[in-house]
């Protein structure tokens, strides 16, 4: 339990700017779609495809766009799995990421400009990758891992 003046982990500090983001938790044939991030935050680490919600976009539109930009795949967006708050590299900014269950709907897997690599992995392979902090815990808590 935090002491007086501390903010619990995952809760933005008062006055923080919150940036809405989305993630695509794409599962197919017992595998999860992951990308190795090319840019901050967490450049070089593995995560699910995702990014910032642009002005005028719905979450679903942002998920579809981000998945296509980072992986070359089209996706159908399903239910909201959960939400996490991540401190951005810029002080006073919090990334509020809402992750959605998705299924592939076409396209050809290829890493886009925001991703160094894109690939399908089994849950066992996922555990062997250098992941963004909290990803495995969140996917496990939400029951979102394939298999």
N, C-alpha and C positions, 0 to 999 in steps of 0.2 A: 504494500500500500504506500502511495507517495506521501512524503511529508509535506507540510505546509509550503505552498509556493511551487511545488513540483507539479508537472502535468503528466498524467499517466501516459505510458507509451501508446502511440497510435491516435492520440487526441491532439488536434492542432492547438498550438498556443494562441491565446487571445491576440487578435490583430494579424494573424497569419493570413496570407493570401492563399486561397484554395483553388487549385487548377483541376478541373474535371478531366479525368482520363478513363479509358476503357481497356480491357484485355479480352482476347479471344482464347478461350480454353477449348481448342479443337481436338476432338477425339475421333479416331477412326480405326477399326479393326484392332482394338487393344493397344493402340499407340496414341501418344500425345504429340501435337505439333509444337516445336520449340524453335526459338531463334536466339542467336548469340548477338547481343546488343552491340551496335557500332558506336553509339553515343551515350553521353551521361543522361540520366544517372545509371550507374552500374555497367558502364561500357566494358565489353569483353566477357560479361557473364551471360548465362543462359536464362531465358524467361519465356513466357508466352507472348505471342504477337500483341501489340497494343500501342497506345499513345494518346495524345491529347484530343479531346472533343473540340472540334472547330465550331466557331459561332454559327448558329442556325442548324447544326446537326443534332439529330437524336442520338442516343447511345447506340442504337442498332446500326444506324448509318455509319457512325464512327468505327464500330467494330468491323463492319464489312470493308470499309476503306483501308483501315490499318492492316487487316489481315492480307488484303490484296497487295498493298504497298510493300509489306515486309516479306511476304512468302510467295506471291504470285497466285495464290489460291482464292477462289470465291468461297464464301461460307454462308450457311443459314444460321441465323442467330436465334438461340433459345432463351432459356430462363436465366435470370440473374443468379449467380452462384454465391457471391459475397462481395464485400468492399473492404479495402485496406487504405490507410493513409500512410504516405511515405514522405519523409522529409526530402525536399529537393536539394540540389547542389547549391541553389541560391538561398541564402538565409532569409527566413520569414516566409518561405513558400512551401506549401504542402501539396503533394499530388494525391488527389482522392481517386483511387482506381477502383472501378466497378468491373468485375470479371464476369463474363457471360459464357454459358455452355454453347458450343457451336458444333456443327457437322460440316464436312467439306461438301462443296456443291460444284466443283470443277476447277479448271485452271491447271497450271503446271508448276510444281514446287521449284522455286528458285529464290535465293536471297535477294531482297531489294536493297535500296540505298541505305536504309536504317538498320540493316542486319548484316553481320559479317557472314553468318551461315544460317541455314534453315534446314530442319530435319525432323523426321518422325522418330520418336523414342518410346520404348516400353517403360513401364514404371521402374524396373530394375536399372535400365540404362539411365533414366532420369536421375536416380540417386547417385550415380557416378559422375554427374556433370557439376561444374562449378556454377551454382545457381544464384540468382539474385536473392538477397536475404528475405526469408519468410515465405518463399514460393512453395516449397514442399509442404510446410506446415499448413498453409492456407488451403492448398489443393486437397490435402488429407482431411482437414477439418470439414471442408465442404463436401467430401465424398466425390470429388471430381476426377480422381485418378482412374484411368481405364483399368478394366479387369476386375 
